[in-house]
Amino acid sequence: MSAQAPVLTLDGPGGAGKGTLASALACELGWRLLDSGALYRLVGLIALREDLDADNAADCAEAAEAARGLDLVFEPDAGEGQRVLLAGEDVTEVIRSDAISDAASKWAVQSAIRQALLSRQRDFASPPGLIADGRDMGTIVFPDADLKIYVTASAEERASRRHAQLSGSGVDANLERIYREILERDARDASRVVAPLKPAVDAHVIDTTGETVSASLERVRGLVRENGWI
């Protein structure tokens, strides 16, 4: 990837903090930001709206075709990092719901969907550089990335963060249910045959459990400094 543009990958389970770190780094470096999870969430959104079943071959083919033809625009946003537009519709908040997260995880195990989105993701790598946030950025999408980081946190910590986020938005959320859903999603992501969730062999692993965002960001900055990017 270095010949085209420097690439920094941030992989890890949902709720570990990689999205926040990716947005902050992209802003500091002035690099492009790829939220690969948004692509899978968009597929999940389309599948739910079209009532597609991931276990049905015809529906899976239809979803893969939709993935290849996503009318997608990422717009920079000071508060959100970036906004996601699908065919002109702002779906930034919609795709963050638990229902869409669950649907995205189920569709992400389909090899046809992952293949349909592979080249689309790689096209994001362009000057001055790319911060790629996802689950298989360093293992599959950008195996030759200049710097790979795997961000993790305990399931309890991630459930607590999600519960606080929902409660802060006025949603009556159940912590135990959130915790169970996180464990189920982790197991599904880690056990899928295609591109399972795991650190790249050359990735730096950062555990954010019990750590502030600023502390985690400073640790990542240290790795970025070692590469001479700041």
N, C-alpha and C positions, 0 to 999 in steps of 0.2 A: 504494500500500500504506500510505502514511503516515496516511490517513484512518482506517484500521482498526487498525493497529498497525505500529510500525517494523519493517522487515525488513532484515537484513544477509545477503547471499548470499556463499557461499564455493564457487567452482567450481574445477575443475582435475582433472588425471589422478590415478589411484590411486597412492598412495605419496608424494605431494608434501607431505603433512602437513596437509591441510585438515581432516581429521576430528579430529585432535588439537587444532588451533586452534579449531574450532567448539565442541568440548566444553568447552574452557577458557573461551571467551568466554561461552557459555551459562551456565556456573556463575558467573562473575564478575558478569554482568549480571542473572542471575535470569530469563533469557528461556527460551522454549521452544526445543527443538532438533529440527530435522527432518534426519534422515539419509536423504536420498532414495535413496541407494545401497542401503540396507537393503530398500527396497520392491522394487527390481529384483532384488536377491539372493533375496528371498522367492519371487518369480515363478520365478527360475531353480531354486530348491530344489524348488518344486512341480512344475515341468516335468520335472526329473530323476526325481523320485519317481514321476511319472505316465507317464514315458517319452514325453514330448511332443516333437515335432520342429518347430523354428521355421520350417522350410521347407514345412511342411504346413499348408494353409489351415484345415482343420478343427481341428488341434491348436492353431494360433494363436488361433482363436476361443475355444477352450476355456481357453487360458491367459489371454486378455483377460478372460473372465468370472471367472476365479479372481482376477485382479488387482483387479477391481471389488469383489469380495466378500471381500477379505482380512480374516480375523479377527485383527487386529493390535493389539498393545499395546506401547508403549514405556514401560519402567519405569526411573526414575532409578537409577543405580548409582554409588557413590562411586569405584569402581575402573575401571569400563568407560565411564563417562559415561552410558550407558543400556543396559538389557538389552532384547532383542527377543523377544517372545512371539508365537508363531503358534498360534492355537487352543489357547492355554494351555501350549504346549510352548516351553521356553526354547531358542531356536535361535541365540543370540548368537554362540557359537563356531562352530557348524555353517556359518553363512552367510559366514564369513570364510575358508573354505578356497579354494584356488586353483581347484578344480573349480567351485564355486559362482560365484566371480568371473568365470570364463570363460563360464559359462552365462548369467549376468546380462548380460554384454556382448553376447552373441549375441541375447538376447531384447529388449534395449533398442533394437535397430535396427528393431524392428517398430512401425509407427505405431499399430497397434491397442492395443498394450501401453502406449505412452506416453500415448495419449489416455485410456485407462482409468484411469491413475494421476494425470492432471493435476489434476482437481478435488480429489482426495484430498489431494494435496500442498498445494494452495492453502488448504485448510481449516485447516492448521496455523497460519496467520497470525492470531494473536489476542493481546490484551494479556497481559503488558506488552510483548512483542516476540518476534521469531522470528529465530533463526540457522538459515539453510537451507544445508545442505552437499550438494553434488552436482556434476553436470556441465553442467546447463542451467538452473540456478536463476536466474541473472541474465539469461539470454537468452530463455528461454521461460516458465518457471513464474512468476517474479516480475520481469517486465521493468521495473516501476516501483519496484523496491526502493530504499530510501533510501541504501544503501551496497553496492557490489558489489566483491568482491575475487576475483582469479583467482590461485590458488596453483599454482606449477609447480616442477619440479626436473628435472634431467637424467635420462634413462632409466637411465644407469649408477648414479646416486645412488639412485634408487628401487629398482633391483634389489638393490643392496648393502644397503639398509635391510630389504627383505623377506627377504633371505638371512639377515641377522643375527637377525631376528625368529624365523624358522623354526628356525635353529640353536640359538637360545636356548631354544626350546621342545623341543629334543631331536630335531628332524626333520632327517633327512639330506637337505638341499636342495642342488640343483645351481645354482650362480650363473649359468652360461651359459644354462641352460634358462629360468630366471626372467627373465633379460634378454630373451630372444627372445619370451617370452610377453607381456612388457610392451610391446615394440615392436608385436606383433601386435594387442594390445588397444588401444593408442593409435591405430593406423592405422584399426581398425574404428570406434572412437568418433569419430574426426575426420572420417571419410569417409561416415558414414551420412547418408542424405537427410534424415531427420527429426531435428531438434535435435542437430546435430553438436557435438562438443566444441570450444569456442573461447571466448576471452574476450569478454565483452560490450564494446561499443564504449566504454562509460563505466566500465569496470572498472579498478581499481588492480591491476596485476600485481606479484606478489611471488614471486621465485625463491628457494627455500629450499636450493638446492644448497650444500653445505658449511657450512650454518648450523645452529646449535643451535635447539632448540624454543623456548627462552626468548627468543632473539634474534628469531626470527620472530614470536613472540607480542607482543613489545614493538613491533615495527613495525606490527602490526595494531592494537594498542591505540592507537597514535598516530592512526590513521585514525578509530577509535571516539571518541577525545577530540575530534577536529575536529567530530564530529557532536553533541557535547555529551551523550553517553550515559554517560560516566564523568568 
